[in-house]
Amino acid sequence: MSSVPTIHASERERLLSQYPQVFHRSFMQRYGLVIGSGIVAVYLAICFFAFNVGPAFMNGQWDRASLYVQDWYSWRAQPRLRFQDDGTVKIQWSSRGQYAQGADIFWLQPIDNGGYSVTYGSEGDRLDVTTGRVDVYVGGTVYPVTISGDAATVVADAPSSIVQDGNKVVVNYGFEGQAEIRSGQVYVQRRFLGWANFMFDPKSDFWGKSWGELAALATFGERLDPNRSNIGHMIDDFLGNSVWQHSDILSKLLQTLVMAFVGTLLGTLFAFPLAFIAARNITRNRAANWGMKRLFDFLRSVDMLIWALFFTRSFGPGPIPGIAAIFFTDAGALGKVYAEAVENVDDKQREGVKSVGANPVIVNRFGVVPQVLPVFISQSLYFWESNTRSATVIGAVGAGGIGLKLLEAMGTNADWDKVAYMVLLILLVVFIFDSISNALRSRLIGAQH
């Protein structure tokens, strides 16, 4: 059985006198973590009540948020079935126009009496729409909705998926969609997985064709347009898609990348020489050091978004305000980082170059720049990678690029699938640039060591 080792009294006194900080900790060293945790907990509790976090969650329109999320990965066909004076029903489509003129739509078929049948799913759920009456089928059971005057009225024994909402009747078929039955029309929403007409819009010669048919046309099929190949025709129709606007979105994405690159490049070129003025070991003038560092503080203390708003108001919308906002912010941040790197160089290399009688420019060129250049390039690459994301945000306030396009799609409140498309493009570009930046920085750091 092992025994607990003991320390002799004299040894104990020696340790106490030699390492008093270990055995006699201060009050904050003993209880600082507990006190800090309590302060953070109290602060979070105050924020919870001060910002009305509870009521905000309770009053949130979660059903609307759910619809928006569904719109990211699915699409809604939204025809309006309008009742005509001659007793027929006329279809009016939304502006996105998911179907070509005269297309045979499997879920929307004409029926007797000039009406239409709207099919939801495969379990007998459908609407039979005629002027003056709409038969709502849920699970194969019919629930008539009568239309008279300015109101639509459903029978009293209708299930919970059919709701009388004032003068209208709302029918909910879950993910498959819903319908609003009013006195003059039926507003139909029919939902499907995927993105409608992502490749080609209904005006294209390739609309509605399967992947096999497209592959056949691209390889050995007869030309649809004698003046160009089918592949060229496909590319033109894809980029010219009037609904998804691929050409415009891709050009705006390229504009965002140019904004990030040019802004970062200009900030780097501006900060590089000024960092030597801010460095105390290079420029032996306290006034110049202080003034240059305060300039850097001013430029980086104003957020990039504020600079973007300022330049947008001054020069109007476009990429120039975005480039200027990135340039001003990065010039301040990079200047500070560069100056600190210069101040921490090894003076032995400088003294070695200076000992051969070189002038100050040559001393800095061969004694300082080789030491700090890998750090400068590494930091600039990191800022370039970060600015690729930031350029999207400042674009939303009018600085151009894909950020403005993203804001426009959100503003319609009906193009959330297009929002998802642009977000995925941004994520892909950020991932690619992050990988390139990390690889280059790893090489530079490796070369430095």
N, C-alpha and C positions, 0 to 999 in steps of 0.2 A: 504494500500500500504506500503510495507516494505521499510525501509530507510537503507542506507549504513552506517555501524558503523564507527565512527571516533575515532582516537587515540589522546589523549592529548599530547601536545608538550613535556611535561616532561617525559611522558611514552615513547614517541618516542625516545628521547635522551637516556633514560635508555637502551632500546633495542639495539640502535645503538652501545652504548659503551659496552654492555654485549656480543653481538653477531656480532662483526664486520665482521666476515668471511661470514655471510649470506648476508649482505647488500652491502659489498664492495668486490665483487669477482674479482679475477685477470683477466688479459687479456686472458690467456689460458683457464680459467674456463668458460669464456663467449663465446669464439670463437674457443675453441680447437676442438670440434666436427666438425665444418665446415672446419677448416684447415686440420684436419686429413682426412676427406672425400675427399677434393680436392687433397691431396697428393696421396691417394690411386687411385683416378681416373686418375691422370697424370701418375702414375706408370703403371697402366693397359694399358693405351694408348701407352706408350713407349714399353711395352712388345708385344702389338698387332703388331706394325710395326717391332720391332727388330726380332721377331720370325716368321715373314711372315705368320701370322695366316690367313689373307685373301686369299693370293694365295694358301696356303695349302688346304683350303676348296674348292677353285675354281678348283684346279687341282686334287682333290681327285677322285679316281676311284670308284664312288658310285655304279655303276652297278656291279662291282666285289664284293663290300661289300654286296650288296643285295643277290648275289648268295651264298656267304658264310653264311649269316644268314639263307637262305632257307635250306642250307645243315644241319643246326642244327636240324631241325624238319622234314626233308624229306630225301629221298634218290634218287640217280640217277643210273639208269641202263645205261651203256655206251658201247654198242656193236659197233664194226667197221664192216661195210658191205663192204668187199673188192671185187673188180672186178677181176675175174679170166680170164686167157687167153682162156679158153674153153667156155666163154660166160656166166658162172654162177656167182653167188654171194655167197661168203663164209663169215660166221659170226665168228668174233674174239672178245672174251670178255676181259674185263679188269681183273686185277689180283684179285679183290675182288670176282668175280664169284658169282653173286647173284642167279643163277639158277643152278639146277642139270643138269647133262649131259642128253640130250634128253628130257628135260621137255617141256611141251606144254605151250607156252607163248602166252597169249591171244592177246597181242598188237603187236606181231611180228610173222607173218604167211607167209608161202611160197606161191608164186603165179606162174603163168605160166612163161615160158622162163627162169627158174632157178633163179628168183628174190625173193624179199621179200617185204611185205607190212607192214609199221610201222604206227600204229594207235595212234593218239593224241586226247584224249578227245572223246566226243560223238556228235560232230557237223560236221562230215564229214572231219575233219582235219586228213590227213595222207600223207605218202610218199609211192609211188610204185617204188621200186628200181630195176632196171635192168641194165645190162651192156650197157653203151652208152646212157642211158636216165633215168631220174628220174622225175616222175610226182608228182608235189607238189600240194596237195589239201588244199585250205584255204576256209572255209565256204562252202564246196561243189563244189567250182570252181577249175578247174585244171589249173596249170601254168607249162608247160613243161620246164625242164632243160636239155639241150643237152650237151653231153660230147664228146669232140673231141680234140685229141692231148693232150696238157697239161693243158687244161682249161675246166671249167664248166660254161655254159652261160645260163641265164634265159631270158625269153621273156621280151620285153620292157614294157609291161603294167602290170607288177607284182605289188602287193600291198606293202606297207611299211614294212610288216613283212617278205618279201623276199628281201634280199639285195645282190647285186653283189659286192663282196669284192675282187678285183683283179681277180685272176684266180679261185676263189672259190665262191660259193653261200651259204649264211647263211640264214637259215629259223628259225624264232622265233615264237614259239607257247605259249609264256608266261610261266606260272608256269608249264604247261604240259611238257615243254622241248624245245629242239631246235635240229638243225641238220646242219652240215657243209658238203656240197657236193663238193668233189674235183674230180680231174681227175682219181684217182685210187681207191677211196673209199668214203663212206659216213659215217661220224662220227656222231652217233646218241646219244642224251642224252634224256632219258625218265624219268620224275620225278614223284614220288609218295609220299604221306604223310606217316609218320612213319619211323621206322628204319628197314631196310631189314635184315632178318635172325638174329634178335637180340637173339632169344632163341637158335636156332639150325642152323648150317651151312648145305649146301646141301649134305654133306657126312653123316649126321645123319639119322638114321632110323625114326626119328620123324619130319624130315623136311617136310614142306608143310601141316602138319596135323592141323585141326582146334582145338580150345580150347576144344570143346566137345569131340573130338576124343582123345585128350591128357588126359582129365579127365577120360575117360573110360579106357584107357590103364593103367593109374596110379592106379585105384581102383580095377577093376575086370577083366581087359583084360588079354589075354594070354601073357606070357613072350615072348618078341622078342629075348632075349638072355637067354638061359637056365641057365647060370652061375650067373645071377644077376637079381634083381627085376627091373620092369619097372621104378620105381621111382629112384632107383640107377642109372639105365641106363640113365635116363633123366638128372640127376645131373651131371653125368660124361660128357655127350654130351654138356650140357650147359657150364660147366667150360672149356671143351676142344674145344669150338667153335673157329675154326681157324681164323675166320674173326674178331670177336669182342674180342677174347682173354680175356675172363672174369677171368680165373684163374690168368693170369699174372697181369692184372689190379688190382684185389683184393689183390693179394700178395704185389704189389707195394704200394697200399693204406695202408695196414697193416704196411709195412716198414716205410712209412711216419709217421704213428702214433707212432711207436716205436722210431723213431728219435726224435720226439717232446717230448715224455715222458722221455726218457733216458737223453736227453740233458737238459731238465728242472730240472730233479731230480739231476743230477750231479752239475748243477749250484747252486741249492738250498743247497746241502750239502757243496759245496765249500764256498758259501757266508755266511752261517750261523755262523761259528766260527770267520771268519775274520771280520764280522760286529762288534764284540765286541772289536776287536783291533782298528777299525776305530772310534768307539764311544768315545768321549772325556770324558764322565762321567764315563766310565768303565776303560779304559786304560789311566792313567795319564802320558802319554809320547807323547809330541807334534810331535816328529819325527816319531813315529810309527803311530800316527793318520794321519799325512800328507802323509806318504808313502803309507799307505793302501788305502786312498781315491784317491790318484793319480793312483794307480793300478786299482781301480774300474773305474776311468775316462778313462784310456787307453783302458780297455777291452770293455767298452760300446760305446766308441767314434768310434771305427772301426765297420762299418755296418756288419750285419750278412752275407750279400751277399759277401762282401769282404773276410771275414773269410772263407766262403765256397769255394770261388775261390782259396784262398791260400792253404787250406787243400786238395782240389781236385788236385791241381798241385803237392802237396807233397806226397800224399798217393794214388792218383788215384781215379777214380769214385767209388761210393758206399756209404753206409749209414754212415760209420765211419767219413768221412769229414763233413757230415751233422750234426751228433751228436756233433762233436767238435765245429762247428760253433755256434750251439745253446748254447752249454755249455759256450764258451768264452763270448758271448754277454750277456747271462743271468747272468753269474757270476758277471759281472760289474754292470749291472742294479739292480739286486737283492741286491748286496752288498751295494750299495748306499741307496736303500730304507730301508734295514734292519738297517743300521747304524743310519739313521735318526730316525727310530722307537725306537731304543735302547736309543738314546740321549733324547727322550721325555718321558721316563718312569717316574712313580711316585717314588721318592727316599724314600718315607716313608716305602715301603715294603722292600727295600734293607736295610735300617737302622734297621728295626725290626729284620731281619734275622741276621744282623751283630752284633746286641746287645747281642745275645746269644753266641757269640764267634765263629761263623762259619767261615771257611776259604773262600777266594774269590770265589772259584769254587762253593761252596755250596750257597754262597750269590747270585751269578748270576743265579744258577739253580732254587732257590726258590723265589728270590726277583725280578728277571728280566724276565726270560723265561716265566712264566705264564702270564705276562702282554703283551709280544710281540708275543707269539706263534700264537694266532689267526690272527694277522696281517701278520706274516710271511707266514702262510699257505694260507691265502687269496690272497696275492700277487703272491705266487708260482702257485696257481690255475689259476689266471688270465694270467700269463705268459705261462702256459701250454696250455691254450685255444688259446692264440695268436700264439704260436709256431706251433700249428696244421696247421694254415694257412701259416705261414712263411716257414715251412718245404716243402711245395709244391713249393714255389718260388726258394728256394736254391736247390731243387732237379733238377730244370731245367738247372742248370749250371754244373751238373755232380755229385751232391751229392746223387743221387739215389732217390728212391721213385716214387710216381705217377707224380711228376713234370717232371721227365725225360721222362716218358711215354707220358705225355701231349705234351711235346715239339716234340717228335718223330711224334705224330699224326698230329700236326700242320705243320711239315716239309713236309709231303707228299702232302699237299695242296688239298687233296681229301678225307680226313677222318674227316670232320668237325662234322659229326654225332657222331663219337667216341669221339671227343673233348667235345661235349655237354654231352655225357654220363659220362665222367670223371669229368666234372665240376659239374654236378648234384650230383655225389657221394661225391665230396669234400664239396659241400654245405650241404648235408645231415649230413656228419660227423661233420662239424663245428657247425651245429645247435644242434646236440646231445651233443657234448662236451661243447658248450656254456651253454646249459640248465643244464647239470650236474655241471659245474663250478659255475654257478649262484646259484644253489640250495645249494651247499656246502658252498659257501662264505656267503650266507644269514644265514645259520645255525651257522657258526662260529661267524659272527658279532653279531647275536642274543645272542649266548652263552657268548660273551664278555661283552655285556651290561647286 
